[in-house]
Amino acid sequence: MVTGLKERDFISNTFGRYVDQEIAQKLMSRPEASRLGGEKRQVVIMFSDIRGFTPIAEALSPEATIELVNGYFSRMVEVLRRHHGIIVDFLGDAILAFFDPLDGPLAPVGREALQCALSMQQAMLGVNLAGIGQKLPPLHMGIGLHAGEVVVGNIGSETRAKYGIVGSAVNLAHRIQAQARGGEVVISAAVYRLVQPEVRITREFEVRLKGIQDPVTLYAVGQLTTS
């Protein structure tokens, strides 16, 4: 796609917007980072979404809506970067991100992803506190986490590509997120296996998810504990 110094600039620009410098440097060292396509890897996927955002946006002016969303995204991105999350995309008021072990074990990444999700929920308090002074309505976010195999790499064309993930595990993470109530973090059994026993569960439930024949057990997480 690009060579030499241009290649390194391309990679730096691609990753610098989405992750902290430590993770960006590790990603830059991977050969697949500078070419189209990717490789299969086990990662932890996060989907977050604001509950009931459409009626909130309809009740606000366009300027107030943008101000509200930008304040929300700014705080969430800060938390994701701090916990080494790689942001794939902003989808309306939703965020798709993933946590990559980069050839290391997946369990520590699962714990980091869960801690990030819980910290994002805590950061919502700041988002809503800032909104009070501007007479903005409070926001409530649901987060879903799932661990599974995806293809990680540059997705798109020679002229327009982005570093991201594709696979059925991404779709499953989105459906898990839809089961989270406002203020909740809901994880799949795959993530639960990575983080137990260092986790306090507030709700365990079974649901049927599109594309999966049998009921799926999900867990709403209250907090991480120290081992």
Backbone as CSV, one residue per row, in Angstrom:
resi,resn,N_x,N_y,N_z,CA_x,CA_y,CA_z,C_x,C_y,C_z
1,MET,0.838,-1.204,0.000,0.000,0.000,0.000,0.871,1.251,0.000
2,VAL,1.800,1.304,0.903,2.757,2.391,0.983,4.061,1.783,1.419
3,THR,5.178,2.497,1.227,6.484,1.943,1.554,7.291,2.916,2.382
4,GLY,8.328,2.343,3.079,9.285,3.149,3.808,8.666,4.066,4.831
5,LEU,9.128,5.314,4.812,8.650,6.307,5.765,7.162,6.558,5.590
6,LYS,6.691,6.578,4.352,5.264,6.782,4.113,4.448,5.679,4.774
7,GLU,4.977,4.461,4.752,4.265,3.352,5.379,4.128,3.576,6.872
8,ARG,5.224,3.998,7.519,5.177,4.217,8.960,4.254,5.388,9.291
9,ASP,4.258,6.417,8.451,3.337,7.536,8.664,1.898,7.072,8.518
10,PHE,1.660,6.226,7.530,0.312,5.691,7.311,-0.162,4.929,8.542
11,ILE,0.685,4.049,9.058,0.295,3.248,10.217,0.091,4.133,11.428
12,SER,1.011,5.078,11.628,0.902,5.972,12.783,-0.387,6.773,12.734
13,ASN,-0.714,7.297,11.563,-1.952,8.069,11.425,-3.178,7.191,11.629
14,THR,-3.097,5.958,11.154,-4.231,5.044,11.288,-4.516,4.721,12.737
15,PHE,-3.468,4.371,13.498,-3.672,3.918,14.864,-3.672,5.041,15.880
16,GLY,-2.980,6.121,15.583,-2.844,7.189,16.567,-4.159,7.806,16.985
17,ARG,-5.151,7.746,16.122,-6.451,8.332,16.433,-7.267,7.450,17.362
18,TYR,-6.912,6.185,17.462,-7.791,5.238,18.127,-7.242,4.636,19.405
19,VAL,-5.936,4.599,19.565,-5.355,3.913,20.721,-4.242,4.757,21.318
20,ASP,-3.812,4.371,22.520,-2.693,5.087,23.123,-1.402,4.709,22.402
21,GLN,-0.343,5.453,22.672,0.895,5.299,21.917,1.535,3.930,22.110
22,GLU,1.423,3.371,23.306,2.029,2.059,23.567,1.447,0.992,22.654
23,ILE,0.123,0.950,22.567,-0.521,-0.035,21.704,-0.279,0.298,20.235
24,ALA,-0.267,1.577,19.881,-0.009,1.972,18.493,1.350,1.465,18.031
25,GLN,2.359,1.584,18.887,3.694,1.116,18.524,3.713,-0.397,18.324
26,LYS,3.007,-1.123,19.171,2.949,-2.579,19.019,2.229,-2.964,17.734
27,LEU,1.160,-2.243,17.420,0.439,-2.526,16.187,1.294,-2.208,14.969
28,MET,2.078,-1.142,15.048,2.913,-0.749,13.922,3.977,-1.789,13.605
29,SER,4.347,-2.591,14.603,5.384,-3.599,14.390,4.847,-4.839,13.686
30,ARG,3.538,-4.941,13.538,2.941,-6.122,12.918,2.879,-5.937,11.402
31,PRO,3.362,-6.908,10.626,3.417,-6.737,9.170,2.061,-6.538,8.516
32,GLU,1.000,-7.147,9.075,-0.314,-7.032,8.429,-0.925,-5.652,8.602
33,ALA,-0.334,-4.825,9.482,-0.924,-3.517,9.762,-0.852,-2.576,8.570
34,SER,0.089,-2.819,7.655,0.281,-1.886,6.544,-0.286,-2.388,5.223
35,ARG,-1.020,-3.497,5.241,-1.579,-4.010,3.992,-3.057,-4.338,4.167
36,LEU,-3.752,-4.404,3.048,-5.152,-4.791,3.099,-5.271,-6.251,3.526
37,GLY,-6.397,-6.582,4.140,-6.595,-7.933,4.629,-6.228,-8.029,6.094
38,GLY,-6.131,-9.235,6.600,-5.823,-9.392,8.013,-5.591,-10.833,8.368
39,GLU,-5.698,-11.142,9.660,-5.468,-12.488,10.150,-6.476,-12.809,11.244
40,LYS,-6.715,-14.095,11.451,-7.638,-14.526,12.497,-6.957,-14.433,13.856
41,ARG,-7.680,-13.848,14.814,-7.143,-13.750,16.167,-8.284,-13.819,17.176
42,GLN,-7.963,-14.242,18.377,-8.899,-14.225,19.495,-8.793,-12.871,20.188
43,VAL,-9.900,-12.148,20.289,-9.914,-10.826,20.916,-11.157,-10.708,21.795
44,VAL,-11.220,-9.625,22.541,-12.423,-9.284,23.303,-13.076,-8.087,22.625
45,ILE,-14.351,-8.210,22.318,-15.085,-7.191,21.559,-16.035,-6.449,22.483
46,MET,-16.099,-5.141,22.320,-17.012,-4.303,23.104,-17.951,-3.526,22.190
47,PHE,-19.217,-3.542,22.535,-20.211,-2.656,21.928,-20.852,-1.848,23.043
48,SER,-20.942,-0.549,22.853,-21.682,0.291,23.800,-22.698,1.116,23.028
49,ASP,-23.793,1.468,23.710,-24.860,2.200,23.031,-25.672,2.967,24.065
50,ILE,-26.060,4.185,23.728,-26.895,4.993,24.623,-28.342,4.519,24.507
51,ARG,-28.976,4.312,25.631,-30.360,3.853,25.635,-31.320,5.021,25.387
52,GLY,-32.274,4.817,24.487,-33.300,5.814,24.220,-32.775,7.120,23.664
53,PHE,-31.726,7.041,22.840,-31.115,8.284,22.371,-31.972,9.006,21.334
54,THR,-32.682,8.266,20.496,-33.451,8.911,19.420,-34.463,9.929,19.942
55,PRO,-35.318,9.596,20.922,-36.244,10.620,21.432,-35.527,11.775,22.121
56,ILE,-34.373,11.501,22.734,-33.598,12.587,23.345,-33.131,13.556,22.266
57,ALA,-32.573,13.005,21.179,-32.070,13.850,20.096,-33.193,14.629,19.431
58,GLU,-34.356,14.009,19.304,-35.487,14.690,18.663,-35.996,15.862,19.488
59,ALA,-35.758,15.813,20.799,-36.227,16.887,21.678,-35.227,18.036,21.785
60,LEU,-34.024,17.840,21.243,-32.979,18.857,21.336,-32.760,19.523,19.986
61,SER,-32.145,20.690,20.024,-31.718,21.331,18.784,-30.529,20.552,18.224
62,PRO,-30.243,20.679,16.924,-29.072,19.993,16.363,-27.783,20.367,17.082
63,GLU,-27.665,21.642,17.461,-26.448,22.089,18.153,-26.313,21.422,19.517
64,ALA,-27.420,21.330,20.248,-27.387,20.698,21.571,-27.119,19.201,21.454
65,THR,-27.665,18.580,20.413,-27.429,17.151,20.202,-25.954,16.873,19.954
66,ILE,-25.338,17.664,19.086,-23.914,17.489,18.789,-23.078,17.727,20.035
67,GLU,-23.422,18.737,20.806,-22.687,19.028,22.038,-22.787,17.867,23.016
68,LEU,-23.968,17.297,23.122,-24.183,16.168,24.028,-23.384,14.949,23.578
69,VAL,-23.456,14.622,22.292,-22.762,13.445,21.768,-21.250,13.617,21.851
70,ASN,-20.756,14.802,21.514,-19.314,15.032,21.565,-18.776,14.916,22.983
71,GLY,-19.521,15.430,23.954,-19.099,15.304,25.346,-19.046,13.854,25.782
72,TYR,-20.027,13.092,25.345,-20.081,11.655,25.651,-18.909,10.919,25.013
73,PHE,-18.703,11.126,23.713,-17.618,10.434,23.024,-16.253,10.802,23.603
74,SER,-16.046,12.061,23.924,-14.744,12.497,24.449,-14.375,11.734,25.709
75,ARG,-15.319,11.596,26.614,-15.039,10.878,27.862,-14.871,9.383,27.627
76,MET,-15.654,8.808,26.744,-15.537,7.373,26.491,-14.214,7.036,25.804
77,VAL,-13.802,7.856,24.854,-12.530,7.626,24.168,-11.369,7.718,25.150
78,GLU,-11.432,8.661,26.050,-10.382,8.804,27.059,-10.244,7.528,27.887
79,VAL,-11.370,6.963,28.302,-11.334,5.727,29.095,-10.822,4.563,28.250
80,LEU,-11.285,4.445,27.023,-10.849,3.358,26.150,-9.349,3.412,25.889
81,ARG,-8.826,4.573,25.645,-7.384,4.709,25.423,-6.607,4.311,26.667
82,ARG,-7.099,4.701,27.825,-6.413,4.387,29.084,-6.336,2.881,29.318
83,HIS,-7.333,2.166,28.823,-7.370,0.711,29.017,-6.952,-0.053,27.757
84,HIS,-6.291,0.626,26.834,-5.712,-0.006,25.641,-6.757,-0.588,24.696
85,GLY,-7.943,-0.001,24.694,-8.954,-0.424,23.737,-8.685,0.173,22.367
86,ILE,-8.984,-0.583,21.334,-8.813,-0.124,19.952,-10.197,0.194,19.389
87,ILE,-10.441,1.449,19.113,-11.753,1.871,18.629,-11.849,1.609,17.127
88,VAL,-12.861,0.851,16.746,-13.081,0.537,15.336,-13.953,1.589,14.679
89,ASP,-15.038,1.968,15.360,-15.982,2.876,14.707,-16.932,3.498,15.720
90,PHE,-17.452,4.671,15.348,-18.577,5.299,16.030,-19.787,5.107,15.121
91,LEU,-20.801,4.449,15.631,-21.986,4.117,14.844,-23.174,4.856,15.431
92,GLY,-23.401,6.083,14.966,-24.419,6.916,15.593,-23.966,7.281,16.989
93,ASP,-24.699,6.807,18.001,-24.297,7.044,19.387,-23.637,5.807,19.994
94,ALA,-23.325,4.807,19.162,-22.704,3.568,19.637,-21.202,3.574,19.351
95,ILE,-20.484,2.734,20.108,-19.045,2.577,19.926,-18.737,1.096,19.765
96,LEU,-17.948,0.763,18.748,-17.411,-0.582,18.573,-15.912,-0.519,18.816
97,ALA,-15.430,-1.342,19.743,-14.006,-1.384,20.063,-13.607,-2.827,20.345
98,PHE,-12.298,-3.075,20.358,-11.838,-4.411,20.741,-10.520,-4.313,21.490
99,PHE,-10.198,-5.407,22.164,-9.002,-5.495,22.992,-8.202,-6.694,22.503
100,ASP,-6.985,-6.433,22.047,-6.171,-7.424,21.350,-5.014,-7.863,22.242
101,PRO,-4.864,-9.169,22.504,-3.743,-9.614,23.339,-2.394,-9.509,22.651
102,LEU,-2.368,-9.287,21.331,-1.116,-9.128,20.588,-0.151,-10.271,20.880
103,ASP,-0.617,-11.481,20.647,0.157,-12.718,20.818,0.325,-13.137,22.274
104,GLY,-0.241,-12.391,23.204,-0.203,-12.775,24.608,-1.455,-13.543,24.986
105,PRO,-1.597,-13.918,26.260,-2.797,-14.631,26.709,-4.022,-13.729,26.686
106,LEU,-5.184,-14.335,26.517,-6.411,-13.559,26.390,-6.994,-13.153,27.739
107,ALA,-6.737,-13.935,28.798,-7.361,-13.664,30.094,-7.067,-12.262,30.630
108,PRO,-5.805,-11.786,30.626,-5.560,-10.421,31.107,-6.285,-9.366,30.274
109,VAL,-6.428,-9.626,28.980,-7.137,-8.693,28.103,-8.623,-8.679,28.445
110,GLY,-9.162,-9.844,28.790,-10.557,-9.900,29.204,-10.809,-9.077,30.448
111,ARG,-9.882,-9.165,31.392,-10.029,-8.382,32.621,-9.907,-6.886,32.329
112,GLU,-8.968,-6.523,31.458,-8.789,-5.115,31.090,-10.031,-4.573,30.391
113,ALA,-10.601,-5.374,29.503,-11.802,-4.949,28.784,-12.968,-4.744,29.739
114,LEU,-13.113,-5.643,30.698,-14.206,-5.511,31.658,-13.995,-4.307,32.561
115,GLN,-12.758,-4.100,33.001,-12.482,-2.926,33.820,-12.751,-1.647,33.038
116,CYS,-12.419,-1.659,31.746,-12.697,-0.509,30.887,-14.194,-0.247,30.809
117,ALA,-14.982,-1.297,30.611,-16.437,-1.136,30.513,-17.019,-0.568,31.800
118,LEU,-16.553,-1.071,32.941,-17.035,-0.555,34.226,-16.610,0.896,34.422
119,SER,-15.394,1.227,33.987,-14.915,2.612,34.096,-15.705,3.539,33.180
120,MET,-16.108,3.042,32.029,-16.941,3.838,31.128,-18.282,4.154,31.773
121,GLN,-18.850,3.189,32.472,-20.112,3.455,33.172,-19.906,4.489,34.274
122,GLN,-18.786,4.424,34.965,-18.488,5.439,35.975,-18.322,6.815,35.338
123,ALA,-17.687,6.845,34.160,-17.470,8.115,33.465,-18.774,8.750,33.012
124,MET,-19.828,7.958,32.871,-21.123,8.517,32.497,-21.647,9.472,33.564
125,LEU,-21.223,9.266,34.802,-21.621,10.201,35.858,-21.095,11.596,35.544
126,GLY,-19.850,11.660,35.060,-19.272,12.944,34.677,-19.954,13.550,33.471
127,VAL,-20.314,12.698,32.516,-21.035,13.176,31.330,-22.346,13.835,31.740
128,ASN,-23.075,13.167,32.614,-24.384,13.687,33.020,-24.264,14.885,33.948
129,LEU,-23.220,14.904,34.768,-23.007,16.060,35.636,-22.715,17.302,34.806
130,ALA,-21.890,17.143,33.773,-21.593,18.274,32.891,-22.841,18.728,32.151
131,GLY,-23.729,17.797,31.858,-24.937,18.148,31.122,-25.962,18.899,31.934
132,ILE,-25.897,18.764,33.274,-26.871,19.456,34.126,-26.776,20.962,33.945
133,GLY,-25.546,21.478,33.959,-25.354,22.919,33.817,-25.796,23.448,32.469
134,GLN,-25.810,22.558,31.463,-26.229,22.965,30.124,-27.680,22.574,29.842
135,LYS,-28.361,22.114,30.909,-29.769,21.706,30.801,-29.971,20.601,29.765
136,LEU,-29.000,19.675,29.731,-29.096,18.533,28.837,-29.639,17.329,29.603
137,PRO,-30.388,16.466,28.953,-30.962,15.305,29.649,-29.875,14.294,30.007
138,PRO,-30.089,13.494,31.054,-29.107,12.463,31.413,-29.085,11.341,30.379
139,LEU,-27.919,10.748,30.215,-27.756,9.630,29.297,-27.517,8.350,30.087
140,HIS,-27.998,7.235,29.541,-27.788,5.928,30.155,-27.290,4.980,29.067
141,MET,-26.180,4.311,29.355,-25.503,3.496,28.350,-25.521,2.024,28.739
142,GLY,-25.693,1.165,27.746,-25.539,-0.270,27.931,-24.289,-0.736,27.213
143,ILE,-23.576,-1.695,27.812,-22.334,-2.209,27.227,-22.384,-3.731,27.189
144,GLY,-21.944,-4.304,26.070,-21.824,-5.747,25.934,-20.403,-6.139,25.595
145,LEU,-19.931,-7.238,26.184,-18.591,-7.768,25.920,-18.688,-9.230,25.506
146,HIS,-17.898,-9.581,24.500,-17.823,-10.977,24.059,-16.396,-11.268,23.615
147,ALA,-15.939,-12.492,23.844,-14.612,-12.927,23.402,-14.774,-13.987,22.327
148,GLY,-14.024,-13.847,21.243,-14.130,-14.825,20.176,-13.154,-14.544,19.057
149,GLU,-13.216,-15.394,18.041,-12.310,-15.262,16.900,-12.875,-14.281,15.879
150,VAL,-12.020,-13.387,15.420,-12.378,-12.420,14.384,-11.214,-12.323,13.407
151,VAL,-11.455,-11.672,12.292,-10.370,-11.292,11.396,-10.007,-9.849,11.720
152,VAL,-8.743,-9.619,12.057,-8.248,-8.292,12.422,-7.350,-7.790,11.306
153,GLY,-7.573,-6.574,10.847,-6.700,-6.025,9.818,-7.301,-4.816,9.149
154,ASN,-6.701,-4.421,8.041,-7.172,-3.276,7.276,-8.295,-3.711,6.346
155,ILE,-9.442,-3.089,6.525,-10.650,-3.452,5.793,-11.021,-2.303,4.869
156,GLY,-11.248,-2.592,3.597,-11.638,-1.545,2.661,-10.979,-1.733,1.314
157,SER,-10.472,-0.627,0.756,-9.831,-0.660,-0.554,-8.471,0.010,-0.465
158,GLU,-7.741,0.003,-1.573,-6.422,0.637,-1.606,-6.504,2.128,-1.311
159,THR,-7.624,2.754,-1.657,-7.748,4.198,-1.458,-8.414,4.570,-0.146
160,ARG,-9.148,3.639,0.435,-9.833,3.946,1.692,-9.967,2.672,2.515
161,ALA,-9.244,2.611,3.607,-9.274,1.434,4.470,-9.194,1.871,5.920
162,LYS,-9.651,1.001,6.810,-9.526,1.271,8.235,-9.183,-0.023,8.952
163,TYR,-8.478,0.106,10.062,-8.094,-1.045,10.860,-9.285,-1.455,11.704
164,GLY,-9.720,-2.693,11.547,-10.919,-3.099,12.267,-11.034,-4.601,12.393
165,ILE,-12.235,-5.058,12.710,-12.507,-6.472,12.921,-13.791,-6.861,12.200
166,VAL,-13.827,-8.099,11.715,-15.038,-8.647,11.117,-15.193,-10.088,11.588
167,GLY,-16.424,-10.563,11.612,-16.693,-11.938,12.000,-17.984,-12.054,12.780
168,SER,-18.457,-13.282,12.925,-19.717,-13.512,13.629,-19.638,-13.099,15.087
169,ALA,-18.438,-13.124,15.677,-18.288,-12.718,17.076,-18.628,-11.245,17.269
170,VAL,-18.402,-10.433,16.232,-18.747,-9.009,16.312,-20.262,-8.852,16.373
171,ASN,-20.969,-9.596,15.532,-22.434,-9.548,15.551,-22.986,-10.008,16.897
172,LEU,-22.363,-11.041,17.460,-22.819,-11.550,18.747,-22.605,-10.515,19.850
173,ALA,-21.473,-9.817,19.808,-21.214,-8.768,20.804,-22.279,-7.683,20.734
174,HIS,-22.699,-7.342,19.518,-23.748,-6.333,19.347,-25.067,-6.806,19.957
175,ARG,-25.397,-8.070,19.759,-26.652,-8.599,20.309,-26.593,-8.717,21.828
176,ILE,-25.417,-8.998,22.360,-25.258,-9.034,23.822,-25.452,-7.641,24.400
177,GLN,-24.889,-6.653,23.739,-25.059,-5.264,24.176,-26.520,-4.874,24.254
178,ALA,-27.323,-5.367,23.327,-28.750,-5.028,23.305,-29.492,-5.576,24.520
179,GLN,-28.897,-6.549,25.212,-29.527,-7.128,26.400,-29.186,-6.363,27.674
180,ALA,-28.270,-5.413,27.591,-27.852,-4.651,28.772,-28.826,-3.511,29.041
181,ARG,-29.197,-3.361,30.279,-30.006,-2.216,30.677,-29.112,-0.981,30.753
182,GLY,-29.741,0.190,30.802,-28.970,1.411,30.980,-28.155,1.350,32.262
183,GLY,-26.853,1.589,32.157,-25.968,1.522,33.313,-25.345,0.166,33.543
184,GLU,-25.714,-0.844,32.735,-25.211,-2.202,32.924,-24.061,-2.534,31.981
185,VAL,-23.227,-3.476,32.435,-22.242,-4.150,31.593,-22.624,-5.624,31.575
186,VAL,-22.919,-6.151,30.395,-23.317,-7.550,30.251,-22.237,-8.286,29.464
187,ILE,-21.830,-9.452,29.974,-20.760,-10.215,29.339,-21.261,-11.601,28.941
188,SER,-20.607,-12.159,27.940,-20.918,-13.518,27.500,-20.224,-14.521,28.410
189,ALA,-20.601,-15.799,28.241,-19.944,-16.858,29.005,-18.459,-16.927,28.662
190,ALA,-18.100,-16.600,27.411,-16.691,-16.624,27.008,-15.875,-15.605,27.793
191,VAL,-16.435,-14.427,28.017,-15.736,-13.415,28.820,-15.758,-13.803,30.290
192,TYR,-16.872,-14.340,30.741,-16.984,-14.752,32.145,-15.900,-15.767,32.500
193,ARG,-15.621,-16.692,31.589,-14.567,-17.679,31.842,-13.199,-17.021,31.968
194,LEU,-12.995,-15.912,31.295,-11.710,-15.213,31.356,-11.517,-14.467,32.668
195,VAL,-12.595,-13.980,33.254,-12.471,-13.073,34.407,-12.852,-13.709,35.737
196,GLN,-13.552,-14.850,35.734,-13.899,-15.453,37.017,-12.622,-15.979,37.693
197,PRO,-12.525,-15.987,39.018,-13.563,-15.610,39.989,-13.491,-14.140,40.410
198,GLU,-12.766,-13.311,39.624,-12.527,-11.929,40.037,-13.658,-10.998,39.611
199,VAL,-14.888,-11.439,39.773,-15.995,-10.638,39.279,-17.227,-10.874,40.145
200,ARG,-17.981,-9.817,40.360,-19.242,-9.929,41.098,-20.394,-9.792,40.113
201,ILE,-21.211,-10.823,40.041,-22.331,-10.863,39.106,-23.594,-10.364,39.801
202,THR,-24.285,-9.436,39.170,-25.535,-8.919,39.731,-26.767,-9.555,39.095
203,ARG,-26.576,-10.155,37.926,-27.722,-10.749,37.223,-27.212,-11.800,36.251
204,GLU,-27.724,-13.004,36.357,-27.436,-14.078,35.402,-28.745,-14.471,34.730
205,PHE,-28.744,-14.528,33.412,-29.996,-14.800,32.712,-29.733,-15.488,31.378
206,GLU,-30.744,-16.146,30.872,-30.679,-16.816,29.579,-31.549,-16.076,28.566
207,VAL,-31.034,-15.965,27.357,-31.794,-15.331,26.274,-31.557,-16.116,24.990
208,ARG,-32.427,-15.909,24.058,-32.225,-16.445,22.709,-31.756,-15.302,21.819
209,LEU,-30.625,-15.509,21.181,-30.046,-14.492,20.319,-30.128,-14.941,18.865
210,LYS,-30.342,-13.993,17.991,-30.452,-14.277,16.564,-29.200,-14.989,16.062
211,GLY,-29.414,-16.052,15.311,-28.297,-16.782,14.732,-27.750,-17.897,15.600
212,ILE,-28.276,-18.039,16.827,-27.820,-19.085,17.740,-29.021,-19.936,18.130
213,GLN,-28.901,-21.238,17.944,-30.050,-22.123,18.141,-30.446,-22.243,19.607
214,ASP,-29.471,-22.460,20.482,-29.763,-22.691,21.897,-29.753,-21.388,22.693
215,PRO,-30.443,-21.362,23.828,-30.382,-20.176,24.700,-28.943,-19.895,25.141
216,VAL,-28.641,-18.635,25.331,-27.297,-18.192,25.714,-27.351,-17.618,27.124
217,THR,-26.399,-18.004,27.953,-26.314,-17.456,29.304,-25.464,-16.193,29.299
218,LEU,-26.006,-15.123,29.861,-25.304,-13.849,29.954,-25.214,-13.426,31.410
219,TYR,-24.263,-12.524,31.681,-24.006,-12.094,33.053,-23.888,-10.576,33.104
220,ALA,-24.660,-9.947,33.982,-24.497,-8.517,34.256,-23.498,-8.389,35.401
221,VAL,-22.497,-7.530,35.212,-21.377,-7.437,36.144,-21.512,-6.210,37.028
222,GLY,-21.329,-6.411,38.334,-21.349,-5.295,39.271,-19.990,-4.666,39.448
223,GLN,-18.958,-5.508,39.590,-17.608,-4.983,39.765,-16.600,-6.102,39.618
224,LEU,-15.335,-5.701,39.422,-14.219,-6.627,39.473,-13.644,-6.599,40.871
225,THR,-13.231,-7.746,41.364,-12.585,-7.819,42.668,-11.119,-8.152,42.475
226,THR,-10.314,-7.957,43.491,-8.894,-8.289,43.406,-8.698,-9.750,43.735
227,SER,-7.766,-10.377,43.030,-7.523,-11.802,43.249,-6.599,-12.011,44.436
